[in-house]
Amino acid sequence: MKNLEELPLERLDLGQLALFVGQRVNERVLEALHARGFAGLRTSHGYVVQHVVSGPRSISELARRMGVTQQAASKIVAELVELGYLELAAGDDARQKLVRLSSRGRRALATSRRLRAALERKLLRDHSERTVAQTRAVLTALLEQLGAADAIRTRSVREPR
């Protein structure tokens, strides 16, 4: 088998660089979460959690916001309930169940936020505040330009397909 030529990182476009940085940060945070006892969490779970951070939602509302079928939303909710990160509560209608973060889910979210902040501080220690601010400004402007900023602001980012 022929050896593949190494790809110089400088040849990657901004989208690829941002994607790979984000993926690696997510991997590091998940590894740290798992080490702290928050087993079973995956990056894809964040696409559900973002919708219940602000309060309970019905399965049908979750499915609509996630852009999936009710069956798909129910499946991932059931998984997160079994892992202890979400819980079901009675809605206004006796037939309706609302999905919300459990106390374990809130602890995992708070821990994740602390881990992300600590990792960012560590990673950016070797870069000036000005460079970090400029990088943040460029990435934010690109999100606006690409039409992704509103989905992020409203916590309605869809899982990549």
Phi, psi and omega in degrees: 000135183282137176291136177280143177290137177294141179266117176295130182301331180296343179276349179287145176280169183302320180299315179294316179301313180297318179300311184291325175296312180300317179298317182291321176299314179301317179299315181296318180295316178298319177301316180292321176298314180299319179296335180266011174097005178265070186288154172085348181291142177231160178305320182298335179295331179298333179289340174271312185303321182305332183276342182249003178300319184275352179151172183296150177221151175284161177300318181295322177293319176301313181301315180298313181295327181276346181072034180230174177286161176299325179297316179295317179296317179300321182296312182288327176296315179301319178298314181289330174293314180298324178285347177092011182267336177237161173219157179258140178228157178291141176265189178297323178266132183303333181279343186267133174251138177255143180258132178215163176292138173276175177297324176296319178296319178294321177294319179297319179296313179298318179295318178300316180297318178295318179297317179298316180296317180294318179295318178298315178302316180296313183294326186266001181305326183270009182236146182291155177302324181295316179297316179297315180297319179294318179298315178299318180295318180295314180296321177297315179298321179294321177299318177298310183299324182274359177078023182256350188295319182296321178297324179289314180301322183266010180051051179228040178286129180273146177297137179301145181257000000 
